[in-house]
Amino acid sequence: KVVYVYYVINKLDKIDQEEELEALIEIFGDDLSSQPPHYTITINAESSEDGEAIKTDLSFCMPYDYPSSNPPLYTINGDWITSEYSVILSKKLMEIWDEMIGSPIIFIWTEYLKEECFEDLGVDISDLLYPTDKSVDTVLPEDIPDFMIYSGEPLTDRKSKFQAFIADVHNEDDVNTFLAHMYKNKKIANATHNMYAYRFCSDKNDSATINETRNDDGESGAGDKMLYVLQVKNAMNVMIVVSRWYG
């Protein structure tokens, strides 16, 4: 009976995924590109002043137990998205998922990234389209708990320098705390890319739901490869950040 119930849930998830993809293709047309099981939606947010648009790419794939149990695996990319913005946006997308777990979520995420996200970040689209010398402040937690982070030796490859950082994570709060600590370091915050991947169990027992996510931070495919290594090694309750500096 347990196996049968699992089969039914998995089949319903597959139906939900197929229907959601059909709807997304109908809505976004050429703005949705696909190499199944990976999909990317280009979201155009228009400035209220002159109608110019800023672009954000939401790339995603659907795990077998989405939407019944787990959210889509996703990355957010855009020329305007800093590492700090990425932390805030990722946290908000997961909050939206937590409120709607069990329901298709991707279109709602696109609507958030098209409109509401700029208010949460405290920025105006026109300021991002036409930046000035005035820097935009990003809000991070004022009181960040102590957090043990281990760093690897810097590695230089051609004209780039890489350095890896790792920490134990057991929930989204740990993930955000880890990233907040990283971005307190100006050199890391100003890195060309800060890609990361993590996996953790939502409960303490081994049979609990596995939560896993990756973020390229503009380095195409890097997050996928990092998450793949964690999956192959069956690494759990761990997060890795790799910073890259050009030149």
Protein Blocks (a to p, Z undefined) as FASTA:
>chain_A
ZZmmmmmmmmmmmmmmmmmmmmmmmmnmmmpccddfbdcdddddddfklopacddddddd
ddfkbcklbccddddddfklcfklmmmmmmmmmmmmmmmgoiafklmmmmmmmmmmmmmn
opafklmmmccfbdcdddddfbdcdddddddddddehjaccdddddddfbfklmmmmmmm
mmmpmklmmpmbdcddddddfbfbfkbccdddddekhpghklmmmmmmmmmnopghiacd
ddddeZZ
